[in-house]
Amino acid sequence: MTYRTERVMIFIDGSNMYHSLKNNFQRTDIDLHKFCERLLDKRRLIRIYYYNSTVGRREEPERYQQQLAFLDSVKLTPYCELRLGRLVYNNWPSSSPYEKGVDIMLTTDLLTHSFKNNYDIAVLVSGDGDFVGALQTVKDTGKNIEVALFGKERTSVPLREVADRIVPIDRRFLKNCWK
């Protein structure tokens, strides 16, 4: 197998990915290793960073156990770093929890590795427009940005515009990426 020489880092917004899979494909049992191999497209992987928040054990015991099993599989993915923020439960269950610290961790890693020249191409798996400024900063350092998006609905137009390349995640892309 011939590999291209571009050095790639993949940055995955886990919550965004989970909800996109659930909403667009009605399943969430993704094989992260296979999914990232498809994103790489025979380029050289440097590292995968997977960001998420841990579900409250007391607040959501069943979902907590499911998430724990998935996060264990993330930890077993080669060259993958798991970065965890936290969910804040205010007025639970009448109000949904919200993430703390995840977007800033992803942004910090994206920028730090760019400034250290650790990659040529950053692949962001997220439809969150909050990352536009960080992606533009990475581009300004001479790096390329690819954004993997699940459908056009609920994905940021400015995020699409800042990307050098959009990788559409559809049924065809995911064909062999399920567990």
Backbone bond lengths (Angstrom), bond angles and torsions (degrees), N, CA, C in turn:
res aa  C-N    CA-C-N  psi(-1)  N-CA   C-N-CA  omega(-1)  CA-C   N-CA-C  phi
1 M - - - 1.442 - - 1.521 108.95 -
2 T 1.318 117.58 133.17 1.448 122.58 179.85 1.523 109.64 -94.83
3 Y 1.323 114.80 132.48 1.464 119.72 178.79 1.517 109.62 -113.00
4 R 1.335 114.99 143.36 1.455 119.81 174.29 1.520 107.73 -80.06
5 T 1.317 117.06 166.77 1.465 120.22 -171.89 1.523 114.72 -94.92
6 E 1.333 119.31 -5.90 1.455 119.81 -179.01 1.525 110.47 -62.63
7 R 1.339 116.06 133.65 1.476 122.04 178.23 1.523 108.35 -89.80
8 V 1.329 115.58 125.23 1.456 121.13 -173.26 1.520 111.08 -119.99
9 M 1.333 115.37 136.20 1.461 122.10 168.17 1.516 107.02 -118.63
10 I 1.331 115.43 138.60 1.463 121.96 -179.62 1.524 108.51 -111.85
11 F 1.320 115.61 128.93 1.467 122.83 -179.26 1.525 107.65 -118.17
12 I 1.336 116.82 114.69 1.464 121.57 -173.52 1.523 110.77 -112.50
13 D 1.319 115.15 120.13 1.463 122.70 171.75 1.528 105.83 -81.41
14 G 1.333 116.36 95.55 1.460 122.32 -170.42 1.510 114.44 -60.09
15 S 1.310 117.78 -41.33 1.460 120.89 180.00 1.526 110.38 -65.84
16 N 1.314 116.86 -43.85 1.457 121.73 178.31 1.526 109.88 -61.88
17 M 1.333 116.75 -42.67 1.460 121.27 179.43 1.528 110.83 -64.49
18 Y 1.325 116.77 -45.58 1.463 121.67 -179.19 1.528 110.70 -58.02
19 H 1.324 116.50 -50.77 1.467 120.38 -177.99 1.527 111.86 -67.93
20 S 1.324 117.68 -34.34 1.464 120.92 176.82 1.523 111.23 -66.53
21 L 1.332 116.67 -42.72 1.469 119.90 177.19 1.522 110.56 -63.09
22 K 1.321 115.53 -45.56 1.472 120.96 -178.52 1.532 111.06 -62.49
23 N 1.341 117.17 -45.03 1.463 121.27 -177.08 1.527 113.01 -74.32
24 N 1.331 117.60 -38.20 1.466 120.94 -174.58 1.523 114.50 -90.91
25 F 1.350 116.93 -28.08 1.467 120.03 -173.60 1.526 113.47 -126.00
26 Q 1.339 116.63 -2.58 1.453 123.31 179.80 1.531 113.01 56.02
27 R 1.308 115.97 30.95 1.466 121.90 174.38 1.525 109.18 -157.17
28 T 1.329 115.75 158.03 1.470 120.25 -176.45 1.530 112.06 -133.63
29 D 1.327 117.17 6.99 1.469 121.43 -174.19 1.534 112.08 -82.87
30 I 1.311 115.71 57.88 1.465 122.03 -178.27 1.528 110.17 -76.63
31 D 1.309 116.45 142.84 1.463 122.44 170.94 1.528 105.26 -93.44
32 L 1.310 116.40 104.70 1.461 121.60 -172.87 1.526 112.24 -59.71
33 H 1.315 117.26 -39.29 1.465 121.67 179.78 1.537 110.67 -60.91
34 K 1.327 116.78 -49.07 1.468 120.85 -179.72 1.527 111.08 -65.52
35 F 1.321 116.14 -39.97 1.459 121.13 178.89 1.540 110.42 -60.17
36 C 1.323 116.60 -46.35 1.469 120.46 -179.28 1.525 112.06 -68.39
37 E 1.324 117.47 -33.97 1.466 119.65 175.21 1.523 110.75 -60.86
38 R 1.333 117.03 -39.31 1.472 120.92 177.57 1.537 110.27 -65.04
39 L 1.331 116.50 -40.51 1.471 119.62 178.81 1.524 111.25 -65.26
40 L 1.311 116.77 -36.26 1.469 120.96 -177.78 1.517 112.64 -65.38
41 D 1.321 116.24 -39.51 1.460 120.84 179.96 1.535 111.40 52.77
42 K 1.315 115.56 50.75 1.479 124.25 175.94 1.530 114.19 67.81
43 R 1.318 116.47 21.83 1.462 119.95 173.82 1.527 108.18 -96.64
44 R 1.311 116.87 170.17 1.467 122.27 -174.30 1.530 111.34 -84.08
45 L 1.322 115.93 116.74 1.452 121.49 177.91 1.520 110.37 -79.20
46 I 1.311 116.08 130.27 1.460 121.40 172.65 1.528 108.88 -96.66
47 R 1.335 116.70 -51.32 1.461 120.01 -178.36 1.525 109.75 -166.01
48 I 1.331 114.78 151.81 1.465 122.97 172.30 1.523 106.40 -112.14
49 Y 1.308 116.47 134.46 1.464 121.51 173.24 1.521 107.87 -117.59
50 Y 1.317 115.73 124.63 1.463 121.41 179.95 1.528 108.31 -115.67
51 Y 1.336 116.15 122.85 1.465 122.42 -174.84 1.522 109.65 -114.39
52 N 1.326 115.50 135.85 1.452 120.29 176.48 1.515 109.38 -160.90
53 S 1.317 115.56 177.46 1.462 122.34 174.66 1.516 108.07 -119.69
54 T 1.307 115.71 143.78 1.461 118.66 -179.50 1.526 110.41 -82.07
55 V 1.303 113.86 134.84 1.463 122.37 177.81 1.521 108.56 -70.56
56 G 1.322 116.51 145.11 1.458 121.00 179.57 1.523 112.13 -67.31
57 R 1.314 116.82 126.36 1.462 121.99 179.82 1.530 111.03 -62.84
58 R 1.302 115.50 -43.65 1.464 120.86 -177.76 1.527 110.99 -75.17
59 E 1.335 116.73 -41.78 1.454 121.21 -175.29 1.533 112.93 -73.09
60 E 1.340 116.73 -40.69 1.474 121.24 -175.65 1.532 110.23 -135.49
61 P 1.335 118.09 70.02 1.473 120.63 -172.58 1.527 115.12 -58.99
62 E 1.332 118.21 -39.78 1.468 119.95 -178.73 1.530 110.81 -69.73
63 R 1.322 116.15 -46.86 1.468 120.89 178.57 1.534 110.44 -64.04
64 Y 1.325 116.53 -35.10 1.466 121.58 177.53 1.531 110.57 -59.47
65 Q 1.328 117.42 -46.03 1.470 121.54 -179.81 1.524 111.23 -64.83
66 Q 1.326 116.67 -40.68 1.470 120.23 178.01 1.528 110.82 -63.89
67 Q 1.324 115.56 -42.54 1.454 119.69 -179.60 1.523 111.15 -66.11
68 L 1.327 116.65 -39.87 1.460 121.73 179.14 1.527 110.90 -58.10
69 A 1.324 116.98 -44.17 1.472 121.26 178.47 1.527 110.42 -62.86
70 F 1.339 116.99 -43.18 1.455 119.89 179.38 1.523 111.30 -65.39
71 L 1.325 117.37 -44.66 1.467 120.42 -179.15 1.528 111.29 -64.03
72 D 1.333 117.32 -31.87 1.469 120.40 174.25 1.532 110.28 -62.76
73 S 1.344 117.24 -38.83 1.469 119.93 178.31 1.530 110.63 -69.74
74 V 1.334 117.52 -33.45 1.473 121.05 176.51 1.524 109.31 -62.36
75 K 1.328 116.06 -43.04 1.465 120.55 -179.34 1.524 112.10 -62.07
76 L 1.325 117.16 -26.76 1.463 121.69 -179.65 1.531 112.83 -86.64
77 T 1.318 117.27 -7.32 1.460 120.95 179.66 1.529 109.11 -71.90
78 P 1.344 117.32 126.32 1.470 119.56 -178.62 1.527 112.66 -58.13
79 Y 1.320 116.13 139.03 1.463 124.39 176.03 1.529 112.97 61.37
80 C 1.325 116.78 27.89 1.454 121.40 -177.37 1.524 111.16 -113.31
81 E 1.319 114.85 133.70 1.462 122.08 175.63 1.520 108.19 -109.51
82 L 1.319 116.57 131.32 1.453 122.27 177.26 1.520 108.55 -97.50
83 R 1.332 116.14 124.83 1.456 121.88 179.29 1.530 107.82 -120.03
84 L 1.327 116.11 121.49 1.461 119.87 -174.62 1.521 112.81 -116.29
85 G 1.324 114.28 131.72 1.452 122.67 169.54 1.518 106.93 -98.48
86 R 1.314 115.87 -152.77 1.462 118.13 179.28 1.514 109.81 -140.04
87 L 1.318 115.04 156.63 1.455 121.37 173.47 1.514 108.18 -98.11
88 V 1.306 115.85 136.28 1.460 121.36 177.89 1.526 107.69 -104.35
89 Y 1.322 114.68 123.86 1.464 121.40 -179.95 1.525 108.89 -105.40
90 N 1.332 116.68 103.74 1.460 122.56 173.63 1.520 107.48 -113.87
91 N 1.319 116.96 128.68 1.470 122.15 -179.77 1.522 113.05 58.46
92 W 1.320 116.35 33.84 1.457 121.61 177.95 1.521 108.71 -69.23
93 P 1.292 122.93 139.97 1.471 128.89 2.95 1.533 114.66 -94.27
94 S 1.332 118.64 5.14 1.468 118.78 -178.69 1.530 112.66 -71.57
95 S 1.324 117.90 -22.11 1.470 122.19 175.84 1.518 109.41 -122.78
96 S 1.327 115.91 139.68 1.469 120.87 178.63 1.527 110.41 -69.43
97 P 1.335 116.88 148.57 1.472 119.21 175.79 1.529 110.52 -71.57
98 Y 1.327 116.01 162.49 1.460 120.17 176.45 1.524 109.69 -131.84
99 E 1.355 114.29 151.97 1.468 121.32 -177.97 1.517 111.73 -78.10
100 K 1.317 114.93 147.20 1.462 122.06 173.44 1.527 108.41 -129.75
101 G 1.329 115.45 128.63 1.452 120.96 170.37 1.510 117.20 89.97
102 V 1.318 118.37 -10.22 1.465 120.36 -173.74 1.528 111.93 -73.49
103 D 1.327 117.20 -52.05 1.469 120.02 -178.00 1.529 111.72 -60.31
104 I 1.319 116.76 -38.48 1.475 119.37 -178.90 1.532 110.76 -70.54
105 M 1.338 117.77 -35.38 1.481 120.00 175.85 1.524 110.22 -63.24
106 L 1.329 116.49 -46.51 1.463 120.58 -179.24 1.531 109.52 -62.01
107 T 1.320 117.14 -47.07 1.465 121.25 -179.95 1.527 111.48 -60.90
108 T 1.312 116.78 -43.81 1.467 120.76 179.72 1.521 111.00 -60.68
109 D 1.337 117.30 -46.66 1.470 120.46 179.38 1.527 111.37 -64.67
110 L 1.328 116.77 -43.61 1.466 121.62 179.70 1.530 110.66 -57.11
111 L 1.331 116.36 -47.44 1.464 120.78 -178.49 1.526 112.34 -73.16
112 T 1.322 117.34 -43.78 1.473 120.82 -179.06 1.523 111.23 -58.72
113 H 1.332 116.77 -47.03 1.469 119.67 -179.12 1.529 111.92 -68.83
114 S 1.326 116.90 -29.59 1.455 120.11 175.51 1.525 110.08 -66.86
115 F 1.328 115.79 -49.25 1.464 120.39 -178.92 1.527 112.09 -63.57
116 K 1.345 117.25 -30.86 1.465 121.44 178.01 1.528 112.36 -84.24
117 N 1.335 116.81 0.65 1.466 122.76 -179.86 1.525 112.32 59.39
118 N 1.323 116.93 39.54 1.465 122.11 -178.68 1.525 113.29 -85.24
119 Y 1.323 118.29 -9.59 1.461 120.72 178.11 1.520 109.95 -148.91
120 D 1.339 114.51 161.07 1.459 121.98 173.80 1.531 110.31 -99.47
121 I 1.337 114.99 -35.14 1.463 121.65 -177.52 1.524 108.87 -130.35
122 A 1.331 115.48 130.27 1.461 120.95 172.24 1.525 107.53 -105.01
123 V 1.321 115.76 131.36 1.459 121.18 174.95 1.524 107.05 -109.67
124 L 1.316 116.30 117.85 1.458 121.93 177.22 1.516 108.30 -101.35
125 V 1.334 115.72 125.66 1.464 120.90 174.89 1.525 106.25 -103.62
126 S 1.327 115.23 93.46 1.462 121.66 -179.32 1.516 108.84 -176.26
127 G 1.318 115.51 150.42 1.450 120.91 174.37 1.517 111.31 -108.35
128 D 1.325 117.05 14.08 1.464 123.43 -173.92 1.532 111.37 -82.95
129 G 1.314 115.71 116.21 1.457 121.41 -178.88 1.516 114.44 -66.74
130 D 1.327 118.36 -11.83 1.465 120.63 178.12 1.526 112.29 -62.52
131 F 1.329 117.29 -17.85 1.465 120.65 -177.14 1.534 113.81 -87.95
132 V 1.324 118.67 -3.27 1.465 122.14 -174.69 1.534 112.43 -55.35
133 G 1.335 117.80 -48.04 1.465 120.85 -178.16 1.519 112.47 -62.10
134 A 1.327 116.47 -41.76 1.468 120.56 178.87 1.530 110.50 -65.65
135 L 1.323 117.00 -40.57 1.469 120.31 179.70 1.528 110.61 -65.43
136 Q 1.329 117.43 -39.51 1.464 119.89 177.75 1.523 110.27 -64.40
137 T 1.320 117.66 -39.11 1.467 121.28 177.67 1.528 110.62 -62.24
138 V 1.330 116.69 -41.89 1.473 120.56 177.33 1.531 109.93 -62.30
139 K 1.322 117.02 -44.58 1.470 120.12 177.57 1.524 111.29 -59.94
140 D 1.342 116.09 -37.18 1.465 120.66 -179.97 1.526 112.32 -66.38
141 T 1.334 118.17 -18.09 1.464 121.35 176.14 1.532 111.35 -88.75
142 G 1.329 116.74 2.20 1.462 120.69 177.53 1.517 114.63 94.70
143 K 1.321 117.10 7.22 1.472 120.82 179.02 1.518 109.64 -90.23
144 N 1.327 115.48 162.07 1.455 121.45 175.47 1.520 109.69 -101.09
145 I 1.326 115.02 148.19 1.465 122.20 -178.46 1.518 109.64 -122.34
146 E 1.327 115.28 127.97 1.455 121.62 171.23 1.527 107.23 -118.14
147 V 1.314 115.60 139.78 1.459 120.49 178.45 1.519 108.05 -121.45
148 A 1.333 115.41 122.36 1.466 122.15 177.69 1.521 107.49 -92.52
149 L 1.337 115.56 119.53 1.463 120.96 -174.33 1.523 111.91 -122.72
150 F 1.309 114.69 142.28 1.459 123.09 177.26 1.523 108.50 -98.30
151 G 1.317 118.24 89.58 1.453 121.64 177.72 1.517 112.95 77.36
152 K 1.335 115.85 167.02 1.460 120.56 -179.26 1.514 112.15 -89.89
153 E 1.323 117.07 -25.03 1.454 119.60 178.62 1.525 108.81 -68.29
154 R 1.302 115.47 140.46 1.465 122.78 176.12 1.527 114.22 62.39
155 T 1.307 118.12 18.67 1.461 119.11 173.67 1.521 107.75 -112.26
156 S 1.286 115.36 141.25 1.453 123.54 -174.15 1.528 112.01 -67.05
157 V 1.321 116.23 127.40 1.468 121.23 175.15 1.531 110.03 -63.21
158 P 1.362 119.81 -46.65 1.475 118.82 177.60 1.536 112.90 -59.76
159 L 1.330 117.25 -31.62 1.467 120.65 177.06 1.530 109.71 -65.35
160 R 1.308 116.41 -42.08 1.465 121.09 177.25 1.530 110.67 -63.50
161 E 1.315 115.87 -38.66 1.463 120.06 -177.01 1.525 112.86 -72.09
162 V 1.326 118.34 -32.89 1.463 120.45 -178.28 1.532 111.95 -77.94
163 A 1.324 117.07 -22.38 1.467 120.84 -176.96 1.523 111.34 -69.71
164 D 1.333 115.50 141.62 1.463 120.23 171.45 1.523 110.26 -74.65
165 R 1.322 114.69 -29.97 1.467 120.81 -178.40 1.521 108.35 -149.33
166 I 1.325 116.40 135.57 1.459 122.37 173.71 1.523 107.42 -100.86
167 V 1.332 115.96 132.10 1.462 121.22 174.69 1.530 106.11 -108.36
168 P 1.336 117.24 105.79 1.462 118.78 -179.71 1.534 110.81 -75.34
169 I 1.320 115.27 125.23 1.461 120.37 178.28 1.524 107.19 -97.23
170 D 1.321 115.42 105.24 1.457 121.19 -179.73 1.529 108.92 -128.52
171 R 1.312 116.50 -175.96 1.479 120.88 -178.24 1.526 111.74 -57.32
172 R 1.305 116.16 -39.53 1.472 120.53 -179.53 1.537 110.78 -63.70
173 F 1.343 116.06 -44.81 1.469 120.85 179.28 1.534 109.82 -61.05
174 L 1.320 116.40 -41.43 1.473 121.76 -174.09 1.534 114.08 -85.63
175 K 1.313 117.88 1.60 1.459 121.69 -172.76 1.525 114.67 -45.05
176 N 1.307 118.74 -47.69 1.476 121.84 -178.33 1.518 113.06 -110.12
177 C 1.328 116.64 24.64 1.460 120.47 -175.93 1.532 113.84 -105.36
178 W 1.321 116.93 4.83 1.465 119.75 -178.72 1.521 110.80 -93.11
179 K 1.326 114.77 155.80 1.471 119.87 178.08 1.521 109.47 -77.12
